[in-house]
């Protein structure tokens, strides 16, 4: 499953001895989730006497979060006007980006990306096994919670 998520991140850094610097970042990223079938074990696949294949899937997980640099931009960056001698922070944008990636990851989870990844995996596996001539497939998703 691939979701595209956009977030607005605002950070403020207090300066010494006075003043502050702020940044407003619009960040967009693609979040990919799925099930890693390489972690399947032999005991995860069983055959019942009625011919039904029972498959216990590993839990879905986020596989990749990729920032779209074309759609990510600093919307505003400023420091208090009455402290012109205070330099801009060199890493404020990087901290905003890290925060943005964390927030995007959380948003994708809140939107149900792992549930959708499980449903897609079940559908794909049933279809593939059906093409192999297996009439009955029971998917048992692993629960992480």
Buried (B, 14 or more C-beta within 10 A) or exposed (E): BBBEBBBEBEBEBEBEEEBEBBBBBBBBBBBBBBBEEEEBEEEBEEEEEEEBBBBBBBBBBBBEBEBEEEEBEBEEBEBEEEBEEBEEBEEBBEBBBEBBBEBBBEBBBEEBBBBBBBBBBBEEBBEEBEEEEBEEBEBEBEEEE
